[in-house]
Amino acid sequence: MFMFLTVAGLIASPVRAEITAKQTEVMKQLLAQYQEKAIEEAKNKKSKAAQSQTSFTVVAGREFYLQRRSWQENDFTCSGCHTEDPRKEGKHIETKKPIKPLAPSVNPERFTEVKKVEKNFTEHCYDLHDRDCRAYEKANFLTYLMSVK
């Protein structure tokens, strides 16, 4: 009986639900950069939303993550590939290749290098928006993902 419980415990072991020190460091560094950039965007009035978005929230980040964007006769979302629950494995819409979870709390490989995060933001923002994301959008997105346990 004891052996059965041990094996069952291994199978049902909890998913890692904390962000590593490296991830925290990188995400805080990015948030500081985005805060500075968002203030600059607001001063330059690059967009109407930028004028009021210099503080960041989990709610705004989740809305951004789930927001549908339509262009080039297609309908896109971040969650379209990454699933509505960023703790789960996703699948690329076109290639059907599996995508590791986006949430840093369950994927220790996410958000460990500033350059890589910026590259991915640029690439994916152009895929979804046909432009780079604004600093406040990136900051809200990171704020949301940091909250996902």
One Martini backbone bead per residue (centre of mass of N, CA, C, O) as a GRO file, in nm:
protein
  149
    1MET     BB    1   0.059   0.062  -0.023
    2PHE     BB    2   0.290   0.264   0.007
    3MET     BB    3   0.398   0.235  -0.282
    4PHE     BB    4   0.147   0.338  -0.426
    5LEU     BB    5   0.150   0.625  -0.302
    6THR     BB    6   0.423   0.705  -0.413
    7VAL     BB    7   0.358   0.677  -0.711
    8ALA     BB    8   0.109   0.862  -0.709
    9GLY     BB    9   0.269   1.112  -0.616
   10LEU     BB   10   0.443   1.137  -0.870
   11ILE     BB   11   0.217   1.173  -1.078
   12ALA     BB   12   0.072   1.413  -0.884
   13SER     BB   13   0.267   1.625  -0.895
   14PRO     BB   14   0.332   1.935  -0.862
   15VAL     BB   15   0.354   2.223  -1.013
   16ARG     BB   16   0.550   2.460  -1.074
   17ALA     BB   17   0.488   2.794  -0.884
   18GLU     BB   18   0.764   2.962  -0.952
   19ILE     BB   19   0.983   3.218  -0.976
   20THR     BB   20   1.282   3.279  -1.054
   21ALA     BB   21   1.540   3.485  -0.994
   22LYS     BB   22   1.607   3.539  -1.290
   23GLN     BB   23   1.324   3.611  -1.385
   24THR     BB   24   1.279   3.842  -1.189
   25GLU     BB   25   1.515   4.016  -1.280
   26VAL     BB   26   1.431   4.047  -1.580
   27MET     BB   27   1.140   4.155  -1.534
   28LYS     BB   28   1.221   4.405  -1.368
   29GLN     BB   29   1.399   4.530  -1.582
   30LEU     BB   30   1.178   4.556  -1.795
   31LEU     BB   31   0.975   4.724  -1.630
   32ALA     BB   32   1.161   4.967  -1.598
   33GLN     BB   33   1.190   5.025  -1.899
   34TYR     BB   34   0.883   5.052  -1.961
   35GLN     BB   35   0.824   5.282  -1.773
   36GLU     BB   36   1.009   5.487  -1.907
   37LYS     BB   37   0.887   5.456  -2.193
   38ALA     BB   38   0.591   5.525  -2.123
   39ILE     BB   39   0.646   5.812  -2.036
   40GLU     BB   40   0.758   5.899  -2.308
   41GLU     BB   41   0.508   5.827  -2.476
   42ALA     BB   42   0.320   6.020  -2.324
   43LYS     BB   43   0.473   6.282  -2.389
   44ASN     BB   44   0.458   6.216  -2.714
   45LYS     BB   45   0.184   6.092  -2.792
   46LYS     BB   46   0.181   5.809  -2.960
   47SER     BB   47  -0.080   5.741  -2.787
   48LYS     BB   48  -0.366   5.750  -2.619
   49ALA     BB   49  -0.301   5.523  -2.416
   50ALA     BB   50  -0.017   5.628  -2.326
   51GLN     BB   51  -0.125   5.875  -2.161
   52SER     BB   52  -0.241   5.657  -1.918
   53GLN     BB   53   0.006   5.428  -1.932
   54THR     BB   54   0.217   5.414  -1.629
   55SER     BB   55   0.056   5.179  -1.514
   56PHE     BB   56   0.030   4.833  -1.405
   57THR     BB   57  -0.181   4.540  -1.483
   58VAL     BB   58  -0.326   4.237  -1.474
   59VAL     BB   59  -0.585   4.299  -1.628
   60ALA     BB   60  -0.454   4.433  -1.878
   61GLY     BB   61  -0.274   4.188  -1.948
   62ARG     BB   62  -0.503   3.984  -1.995
   63GLU     BB   63  -0.650   4.140  -2.213
   64PHE     BB   64  -0.414   4.142  -2.409
   65TYR     BB   65  -0.383   3.829  -2.429
   66LEU     BB   66  -0.705   3.795  -2.533
   67GLN     BB   67  -0.700   3.981  -2.762
   68ARG     BB   68  -0.844   4.052  -3.060
   69ARG     BB   69  -0.689   4.043  -3.391
   70SER     BB   70  -0.757   4.200  -3.707
   71TRP     BB   71  -0.581   4.088  -4.000
   72GLN     BB   72  -0.538   3.965  -4.297
   73GLU     BB   73  -0.806   3.785  -4.264
   74ASN     BB   74  -0.749   3.750  -3.952
   75ASP     BB   75  -0.746   3.589  -3.618
   76PHE     BB   76  -0.578   3.706  -3.323
   77THR     BB   77  -0.389   3.564  -3.042
   78CYS     BB   78  -0.200   3.470  -2.790
   79SER     BB   79  -0.397   3.229  -2.702
   80GLY     BB   80  -0.400   3.072  -2.973
   81CYS     BB   81  -0.117   2.931  -2.891
   82HIS     BB   82  -0.107   2.951  -2.550
   83THR     BB   83  -0.365   2.970  -2.436
   84GLU     BB   84  -0.570   3.083  -2.180
   85ASP     BB   85  -0.352   2.910  -2.020
   86PRO     BB   86  -0.012   2.981  -1.966
   87ARG     BB   87   0.047   2.689  -1.817
   88LYS     BB   88   0.003   2.567  -2.088
   89GLU     BB   89   0.034   2.397  -2.361
   90GLY     BB   90   0.080   2.475  -2.687
   91LYS     BB   91  -0.005   2.573  -3.040
   92HIS     BB   92   0.065   2.629  -3.345
   93ILE     BB   93  -0.147   2.733  -3.580
   94GLU     BB   94   0.014   2.634  -3.841
   95THR     BB   95   0.230   2.393  -3.750
   96LYS     BB   96   0.147   2.246  -3.462
   97LYS     BB   97   0.356   2.306  -3.270
   98PRO     BB   98   0.473   2.285  -2.975
   99ILE     BB   99   0.432   2.495  -2.677
  100LYS     BB  100   0.556   2.609  -2.421
  101PRO     BB  101   0.488   2.751  -2.156
  102LEU     BB  102   0.461   3.095  -2.071
  103ALA     BB  103   0.471   3.070  -1.781
  104PRO     BB  104   0.724   3.112  -1.547
  105SER     BB  105   0.608   2.922  -1.315
  106VAL     BB  106   0.634   2.655  -1.535
  107ASN     BB  107   0.884   2.801  -1.705
  108PRO     BB  108   1.229   2.839  -1.666
  109GLU     BB  109   1.290   2.953  -1.974
  110ARG     BB  110   1.138   3.201  -1.921
  111PHE     BB  111   1.257   3.507  -1.881
  112THR     BB  112   1.614   3.506  -1.893
  113GLU     BB  113   1.639   3.718  -2.145
  114VAL     BB  114   1.619   4.025  -2.267
  115LYS     BB  115   1.676   3.985  -2.572
  116LYS     BB  116   1.471   3.754  -2.616
  117VAL     BB  117   1.220   3.903  -2.528
  118GLU     BB  118   1.239   4.133  -2.735
  119LYS     BB  119   1.233   3.955  -2.985
  120ASN     BB  120   0.957   3.824  -2.927
  121PHE     BB  121   0.792   4.076  -2.915
  122THR     BB  122   0.847   4.181  -3.196
  123GLU     BB  123   0.753   3.935  -3.356
  124HIS     BB  124   0.462   3.902  -3.225
  125CYS     BB  125   0.356   4.189  -3.267
  126TYR     BB  126   0.368   4.177  -3.575
  127ASP     BB  127   0.179   3.936  -3.604
  128LEU     BB  128  -0.071   4.082  -3.443
  129HIS     BB  129  -0.030   4.421  -3.520
  130ASP     BB  130   0.182   4.533  -3.729
  131ARG     BB  131   0.364   4.595  -3.470
  132ASP     BB  132   0.500   4.721  -3.212
  133CYS     BB  133   0.483   4.728  -2.892
  134ARG     BB  134   0.409   4.892  -2.630
  135ALA     BB  135   0.527   4.945  -2.324
  136TYR     BB  136   0.256   4.909  -2.169
  137GLU     BB  137   0.188   4.632  -2.293
  138LYS     BB  138   0.434   4.478  -2.193
  139ALA     BB  139   0.397   4.541  -1.890
  140ASN     BB  140   0.120   4.415  -1.854
  141PHE     BB  141   0.197   4.133  -1.950
  142LEU     BB  142   0.412   4.080  -1.731
  143THR     BB  143   0.232   4.127  -1.488
  144TYR     BB  144   0.049   3.893  -1.548
  145LEU     BB  145   0.261   3.656  -1.565
  146MET     BB  146   0.363   3.703  -1.268
  147SER     BB  147   0.069   3.611  -1.146
  148VAL     BB  148   0.101   3.327  -1.253
  149LYS     BB  149   0.055   3.006  -1.063
   0.00000   0.00000   0.00000
